Amino acid sequence: MIRVIQHNCARSYEWTIAALETGVERRAEVVCLQEPPREREREGVGISHSAYEISKRKRVWTAIRRGSGLVVDERTDSSRGANEDVIATDVRRRGERIKRIVKVYDQKNTHSGERPVRKLDWRRVIRQGSTVLPGYFNAHSIRWDPRCQVQRDAAFWEDVIDENGLEIGNDGEATVHWTREGHEGESVIDLTLANRPRTKWSILADDHATGSDHEVIEWDVEVDRQEEAGHEWVVGWNMAAMTEEDAKAAEKLWKELAKERAHLDAECTADEVEQEAAWCQEAMDNVLDATAKKIRICAKSKRWWNADIRERRKVVGREKRRRRNSEEAAKAKAELQKSIRQSKRKVWSEYLQNLRGAEVWRAAQYANPRAGMTVEALTDSEGKQANTSQETEEMLRRESFPPNDEDEYYNYLPPAAHKHASQSKQLNEPYFLNR
């Protein structure tokens, strides 16, 4: 089972961290966020969390829990043309089928007035039998909102649901509460669509509320069960710390385990190779468990996330339920934000004061902006995409250094000569041969 938290953060740093903390408390492997804060507005300082690796787009983020055992493949080729509004992520554990989680934010572009998400080929994006689409769909339909009186912007998503055999995970409960011109209302515009079984979909109670107008949603997607122990997950072994004695002990144990195994020859079958590979993996795990120190990862909260913040969060939840847009609710939100900022500032100040000598440079890792590591899939002049590192390397080489006709060289003039040469003139020898 994979547990997922889904939330619209209303561009607030505090509500983003609150959603990630909910993920820690609920032991969620994935946290899907829409309308995250704009990091440039925070002086370029990136937002991170010790428990999650975060893939970021302008309007959608997907956070994967560290040590969850999930192998992640971000499919930028599936979201080409709408990469600011969609993140398609393939996740799986060893021995399981791939599950695709496609985070969606469907909103009009302020400049063109178009909705980039609706230009994607969703039949190609959605994997048959293994896709979940959580997000902000900004569409009103009686099919997912029983209180809907006027259908609006829903026909597109209704067609996607019908054409791809998707099910609506929502239970009809309102996911957003709004106020316009003094009038209050509620609707269902945060959806969870899927073509694979889910074991649960629910809106979390007051303890996990944020100051956003949107509810915090939790759902589980059905996969093969994997045992976990507490909040710790073994992710490998510290090979660098092994002493010479440890290495000799590991070699001795391996030989003892392998001496009874028959050697495969050129006439072995594919099944025998698979069995031998499985045995080697299991045996190596046993050897390293006995001779090397295990590396464990523990999903931790932010250092500054304390009991006072948790209590104020409960107050926000109670006031939102009682009178959503009252002065008391607004005051509770403001107090929660203030408590978060004060606690964070205090912990950061204490951290800086306790640094000694060269340790001060460690602070730069948290204070300086960090560039994202994910880019769109490359496309060459013929429209072909590079989806692997090898294809990317070959495409860069081919596009940057195209072969010349009949292996002829082209002449490259020195800077001073460019003003005398015609742009359309093609020379037959490189400049350095004429020197």
C-alpha positions as a printed Julia matrix, in Angstrom:
435×3 Matrix{Float64}:
   0.0     0.0     0.0
   1.19    3.52   -0.82
  -0.24    6.32    1.3
  -0.58    9.77   -0.24
  -1.34   13.21    1.2
  -2.93   15.72   -1.21
  -3.29   19.44   -0.47
  -3.61   22.89   -2.05
  -1.22   25.14   -0.11
  -2.58   28.51   -1.32
   1.02   29.62   -2.05
   1.84   29.67    1.66
   5.15   28.45    3.04
   3.57   27.66    6.4
   0.77   25.56    4.92
   3.27   23.72    2.7
   5.36   22.69    5.7
   2.18   21.79    7.6
   1.15   19.43    4.78
   4.6    17.79    4.77
   4.43   17.4     8.57
   1.08   15.68    8.11
   2.87   13.31    5.74
   5.42   12.51    8.45
   2.76   11.98   11.12
   0.58    9.84    8.83
   3.6     7.96    7.44
   2.74    8.9     3.87
   5.15    7.77    1.16
   4.03   10.55   -1.2
   2.82   14.12   -0.64
   1.16   15.85   -3.63
   0.96   19.63   -3.39
  -0.64   22.22   -5.65
  -0.2    25.99   -5.52
   3.07   25.79   -3.56
   4.84   29.02   -2.51
   6.91   30.82   -5.11
  10.46   30.38   -3.97
  11.64   33.52   -5.76
   9.4    35.5    -3.44
  11.36   33.97   -0.56
  14.62   35.54   -1.81
  15.53   32.44   -3.78
  15.91   30.21   -0.73
  14.68   26.72   -1.58
  12.11   24.91    0.52
  13.1    21.45    1.7
  12.16   18.84    4.3
  14.38   16.25    5.95
  11.79   13.5     5.45
  11.07   14.09    1.73
  12.73   14.53   -1.64
  10.69   17.15   -3.49
  10.23   17.45   -7.27
   9.08   20.96   -8.06
   7.17   22.68  -10.8
   5.7    26.16  -10.76
   2.23   25.06   -9.61
   2.68   21.43   -8.51
   5.14   19.6    -6.27
   5.52   15.89   -5.58
   7.4    14.81   -2.45
   8.69   11.23   -2.02
   9.53   10.04    1.48
  13.19    9.24    2.02
  13.79    5.59    2.79
  10.35    4.55    1.55
  11.85    1.93   -0.75
  10.18    3.53   -3.77
  12.13    3.69   -7.01
  11.13    6.94   -8.72
  11.18    7.88  -12.41
   9.9    11.34  -13.29
   8.34   11.23  -16.77
   8.82   14.72  -18.2
   8.06   13.28  -21.65
   4.46   12.62  -20.54
   3.88   16.19  -19.38
   5.62   18.02  -22.23
   3.82   21.26  -22.97
   2.35   21.52  -19.47
   5.37   20.92  -17.24
   4.53   23.85  -14.98
   1.13   22.33  -14.2
   1.72   18.55  -14.31
   4.21   16.13  -12.73
   4.03   12.52  -13.91
   5.95   10.19  -11.62
   6.39    6.42  -11.93
   6.95    4.73   -8.57
   7.5     1.11   -7.63
   9.08   -1.16   -5.07
  11.14   -4.19   -5.96
   8.96   -6.94   -7.35
   5.96   -4.67   -7.89
   4.35   -3.24  -10.99
   4.91    0.42  -11.8
   2.36    2.86  -10.42
   2.04    6.28  -12.07
   1.0     9.31  -10.02
   0.15   12.32  -12.2
  -0.17   15.55  -10.18
  -2.5    18.0   -11.95
  -3.19   21.72  -11.65
  -5.82   22.8   -14.2
  -6.04   26.56  -14.45
  -6.11   29.11  -17.26
  -2.83   30.7   -18.32
  -3.0    34.38  -17.4
  -1.39   35.45  -20.69
  -2.93   33.13  -23.3
  -6.18   32.31  -21.51
  -5.65   28.63  -22.39
  -5.42   25.62  -20.09
  -2.11   23.85  -20.91
  -3.17   20.7   -19.04
  -6.02   20.13  -21.5
  -3.67   20.04  -24.49
  -1.94   16.86  -23.31
  -2.73   13.5   -24.88
  -4.16   11.91  -21.74
  -4.47    8.49  -23.37
  -0.67    8.48  -23.55
  -0.19    9.94  -20.07
  -2.44    7.4   -18.31
  -1.0     3.9   -17.9
  -3.69    1.25  -18.14
  -4.5    -0.21  -14.73
  -1.84    1.68  -12.78
  -2.46    5.45  -12.75
  -3.8     7.9   -10.17
  -4.53   11.57  -10.97
  -4.73   13.75   -7.85
  -4.98   17.51   -8.1
  -6.83   20.77   -8.5
  -9.16   20.29  -11.48
 -11.13   23.54  -11.13
 -14.23   21.97  -12.71
 -17.77   21.71  -11.38
 -19.94   18.67  -12.09
 -22.74   16.77  -10.42
 -20.7    13.61  -11.02
 -18.32   14.45   -8.18
 -20.1    17.28   -6.35
 -23.7    16.55   -5.26
 -24.22   20.22   -4.34
 -23.31   21.44   -7.85
 -26.11   23.47   -9.44
 -24.35   24.72  -12.58
 -21.96   22.58  -14.65
 -18.77   24.52  -15.48
 -15.52   23.5   -17.22
 -16.29   19.84  -16.52
 -16.92   18.33  -19.98
 -13.22   17.83  -20.71
 -12.52   15.87  -17.53
 -15.73   13.89  -17.81
 -14.53   12.72  -21.25
 -11.08   11.84  -19.85
 -12.73    9.81  -17.09
 -14.98    7.92  -19.5
 -12.36    7.31  -22.22
  -9.72    5.98  -19.8
 -11.92    4.02  -17.4
 -11.12    6.24  -14.41
 -13.0     6.15  -11.13
 -13.7     9.18   -8.95
 -12.22    8.6    -5.5
 -13.97   11.52   -3.78
 -16.9    10.76   -1.5
 -18.78   14.0    -2.25
 -17.52   15.89    0.8
 -16.47   19.48    0.09
 -12.73   19.94   -0.53
 -12.67   23.77   -0.66
 -14.55   26.49    1.2
 -14.68   29.98   -0.29
 -15.97   33.5     0.3
 -16.92   35.89   -2.51
 -18.57   39.26   -2.08
 -19.59   38.39    1.45
 -21.1    35.03    0.48
 -19.72   31.72    1.68
 -19.77   28.47   -0.23
 -18.17   25.09   -0.66
 -17.47   22.78   -3.57
 -15.48   19.79   -4.81
 -12.67   20.85   -7.16
  -9.81   18.83   -5.65
 -10.23   15.38   -7.17
  -8.56   11.97   -7.0
  -9.1     9.96  -10.19
  -7.72    6.45  -10.66
  -7.9     3.32  -12.79
  -6.53    1.09  -10.04
  -8.08    0.12   -6.66
  -7.84    2.43   -3.68
  -8.45    1.19   -0.17
  -9.37    4.55    1.35
 -10.1     8.21    0.56
 -10.78   10.71    3.32
 -10.47   14.3     4.45
  -8.29   14.5     7.54
  -9.64   15.82   10.82
  -8.88   19.04   12.69
  -5.44   17.96   13.91
  -4.12   18.17   10.34
  -5.89   21.32    9.16
  -3.94   24.22    7.62
  -4.85   27.84    7.02
  -5.62   27.11    3.37
  -9.21   27.18    2.12
  -8.64   23.65    0.81
  -8.89   20.5     2.9
  -6.03   18.06    3.52
  -6.85   14.81    1.71
  -5.44   11.35    2.39
  -5.79    8.25    0.22
  -4.15    4.87   -0.17
  -3.39    3.04   -3.38
  -3.34   -0.75   -3.3
   0.01   -2.49   -3.89
   1.82   -5.56   -2.58
   2.4    -5.32    1.15
   5.92   -4.48    2.34
   6.89   -4.8     5.97
   8.28   -1.8     7.77
   9.53   -1.41   11.32
   8.58    1.72   13.2
   9.77    4.93   11.52
  13.14    3.48   10.43
  13.97    1.93    7.09
  17.19    0.13    6.15
  18.4     1.46    2.82
  21.87   -0.11    2.54
  25.19   -0.7     4.26
  28.1     1.59    5.11
  30.75   -0.13    3.0
  33.26    2.71    3.46
  33.39    2.08    7.22
  34.26   -1.62    6.87
  37.68   -2.51    8.29
  40.08   -5.02    6.76
  38.9    -7.57    9.31
  35.29   -6.94    8.31
  36.15   -7.47    4.65
  37.94  -10.74    5.41
  34.99  -11.93    7.52
  32.6   -11.07    4.67
  34.74  -12.96    2.14
  34.92  -15.99    4.41
  31.17  -16.04    4.99
  30.48  -15.68    1.26
  32.71  -18.62    0.42
  30.98  -20.77    3.03
  27.58  -19.94    1.58
  28.67  -20.42   -2.02
  30.65  -23.65   -1.7
  27.52  -25.81   -1.95
  26.25  -23.99   -5.06
  26.68  -25.55   -8.47
  28.35  -23.39  -11.13
  26.29  -22.43  -14.16
  27.62  -23.34  -17.59
  26.84  -22.25  -21.15
  23.96  -24.74  -21.34
  22.03  -23.37  -18.36
  18.44  -22.2   -18.83
  17.0   -18.73  -18.3
  15.13  -19.95  -15.21
  18.37  -21.23  -13.69
  20.0   -17.86  -14.26
  17.08  -16.09  -12.58
  17.23  -18.46   -9.6
  20.98  -17.98   -9.26
  20.62  -14.2    -9.4
  17.95  -14.27   -6.69
  20.15  -16.5    -4.52
  23.17  -14.18   -5.0
  21.15  -11.17   -3.92
  19.78  -12.91   -0.84
  23.19  -14.29    0.1
  24.87  -10.9    -0.31
  22.24   -9.31    1.92
  22.96  -11.91    4.6
  26.71  -11.38    4.33
  26.47   -7.61    4.62
  23.93   -7.83    7.46
  26.47   -9.88    9.4
  29.62   -7.86    8.64
  28.7    -4.26    7.74
  26.87   -1.48    9.53
  23.37   -0.85    8.23
  22.37    2.6     7.0
  19.02    3.66    8.41
  16.88    6.64    7.55
  14.39    8.07   10.0
  11.57   10.34    8.79
  11.87   13.35   11.09
   9.86   16.51   11.51
  11.35   19.95   11.11
  13.45   20.82   14.16
  11.31   23.83   14.84
   7.97   21.98   14.52
   6.98   21.87   18.21
   4.06   21.18   20.54
   2.9    24.81   20.49
   2.57   24.73   16.68
   0.65   21.45   16.82
  -1.77   22.87   19.37
  -2.34   26.05   17.36
  -2.97   23.9    14.3
  -5.74   22.09   16.17
  -7.26   25.46   17.06
  -7.24   26.43   13.37
  -9.0    23.17   12.51
 -11.68   23.68   15.16
 -12.35   27.3    14.14
 -12.54   26.36   10.44
 -15.12   23.7    11.22
 -17.1    25.97   13.51
 -17.17   29.24   11.54
 -14.87   29.08    8.56
 -14.56   32.77    7.72
 -15.08   34.31   11.13
 -12.7    36.72   12.84
 -11.77   33.92   15.24
 -10.71   31.64   12.34
  -8.64   34.43   10.77
  -7.01   35.17   14.11
  -6.2    31.47   14.65
  -4.54   31.29   11.2
  -2.48   34.41   11.92
  -1.38   33.04   15.3
  -0.34   29.75   13.69
   1.72   31.54   11.04
   3.32   33.74   13.69
   4.18   30.73   15.85
   5.78   28.94   12.89
   7.9    31.94   11.94
   9.02   32.64   15.51
   9.95   29.01   16.16
  11.86   28.73   12.89
  13.73   31.99   13.51
  14.67   30.89   17.03
  16.0    27.47   15.97
  17.94   28.99   13.05
  19.52   31.63   15.32
  20.56   29.0    17.87
  22.0    26.84   15.08
  24.15   29.7    13.78
  25.37   30.66   17.24
  26.55   27.12   17.98
  28.66   26.77   14.81
  32.41   26.81   15.34
  35.29   27.36   12.92
  34.79   25.87    9.48
  31.31   24.68   10.51
  29.93   28.1     9.53
  30.14   27.03    5.88
  27.52   24.37    6.53
  24.94   27.12    6.91
  25.45   28.04    3.24
  23.81   24.75    2.24
  20.55   25.95    3.75
  20.79   29.7     3.05
  21.75   29.6    -0.64
  19.28   28.73   -3.4
  19.69   25.33   -5.04
  18.88   24.66   -8.66
  16.42   21.9    -9.47
  17.79   18.69  -10.97
  14.84   17.82  -13.21
  14.55   19.16  -16.75
  12.26   18.42  -19.65
  13.09   15.57  -22.01
  15.17   16.83  -24.95
  13.69   16.9   -28.45
  15.78   16.99  -31.63
  15.11   18.81  -34.89
  13.01   15.89  -36.13
  10.74   15.92  -33.09
  12.17   12.77  -31.47
  12.49   12.71  -27.66
  15.39   11.46  -25.58
  14.06    9.48  -22.6
  17.27    7.85  -21.34
  20.72    9.2   -20.49
  22.24    7.37  -23.45
  19.68    8.82  -25.87
  20.28   12.29  -24.39
  24.04   11.95  -24.85
  23.7    10.79  -28.46
  21.19   13.56  -29.25
  23.43   16.28  -27.79
  26.4    14.99  -29.79
  24.39   14.73  -32.99
  22.74   18.14  -32.7
  25.86   19.97  -31.5
  28.29   18.41  -33.97
  26.31   17.42  -37.08
  28.25   15.45  -39.76
  29.28   17.42  -42.85
  28.34   16.31  -46.36
  31.01   13.99  -47.8
  33.17   14.65  -44.71
  34.07   18.16  -45.88
  35.2    20.73  -43.35
  33.71   24.14  -42.89
  35.9    27.17  -42.41
  35.56   29.1   -39.16
  36.76   32.7   -39.47
  38.51   34.61  -36.68
  36.44   37.28  -34.93
  38.0    40.14  -36.94
  37.11   38.51  -40.25
  33.41   37.98  -39.57
  32.47   41.49  -40.63
  33.97   40.87  -44.08
  32.37   37.48  -44.7
  28.93   36.89  -46.07
  26.71   34.81  -43.79
  25.72   32.62  -46.71
  29.29   31.91  -47.84
  30.49   28.38  -47.22
  34.28   27.8   -47.08
  35.96   24.5   -47.7
  38.81   24.41  -45.17
  39.02   25.16  -41.46
  40.77   28.38  -40.53
  43.66   26.74  -38.7
  44.84   24.98  -41.94
  45.48   28.38  -43.58
  47.74   29.76  -40.86
